[in-house]
Amino acid sequence: MDDVVEESYKFFREGYSLMKKNGLLVSNPDLDLQLGVLKNLDIKRGFSLDRRLSMLGSPKEIQVWVNRIIKLRNALHGVFPRDPLRELGYGMSKDDRKFPLLLKAVRRIYGMNPPTVEALSRLLYLEMKLGA
């Protein structure tokens, strides 16, 4: 799966560079385009989905997906998200068919970078109650 994560990041980075270079990072609510929020993207760090920012509103769906690409790739290189369940799983519910894959990714990140007791207990709750 590491190759899939690396390839996804490489593909995203190339597409992002092409769109930015050609002025295609635009938003249009009528067409449900959210690309304008990517104008100030830090391609190496992604977006902060910190709880304190929730007062400013929910992140756009595209920000959440971009974070999943960037933060998973960074974890492979030893740069771990502070709160993997929030930064990778924002907006995901137990009914989402990809939820088990999220739990596996988060479990792997926690295995590579030991979590706090609170974070580990949240992950164990999800594993036991919602299944992986």
Residue pairs with C-beta under 8 A, 6 or more apart in sequence:
2 76
5 72
5 73
5 76
6 73
6 76
8 69
8 73
9 69
9 70
9 72
9 73
12 66
12 69
12 70
13 43
16 38
16 41
16 43
18 24
19 25
19 35
19 38
20 38
20 39
24 35
25 35
25 36
25 38
25 39
26 33
26 35
26 36
27 33
27 34
27 35
27 36
27 37
34 60
34 61
34 62
34 63
35 62
37 60
37 62
37 63
38 62
38 63
38 66
41 47
41 66
43 70
44 70
44 74
45 70
45 74
46 66
46 67
46 69
46 70
46 71
46 74
46 87
47 59
47 63
47 66
47 67
49 59
49 63
49 64
49 67
49 86
49 87
49 90
51 86
53 59
58 91
59 90
61 91
64 90
64 91
67 87
67 88
67 90
68 88
71 81
71 84
71 87
71 88
72 88
72 105
74 80
74 81
75 81
75 84
75 108
75 109
75 112
75 113
78 112
80 109
80 112
80 113
81 87
81 88
81 109
83 119
84 105
84 106
84 109
84 110
84 119
85 106
85 119
85 122
85 123
85 126
88 102
88 105
88 106
88 109
89 99
89 102
89 106
92 98
92 99
92 102
93 99
94 126
94 130
94 131
96 102
99 130
100 131
100 132
103 123
103 126
103 127
103 130
103 132
104 132
106 123
107 123
107 127
107 132
110 119
110 120
110 123
115 123
126 132
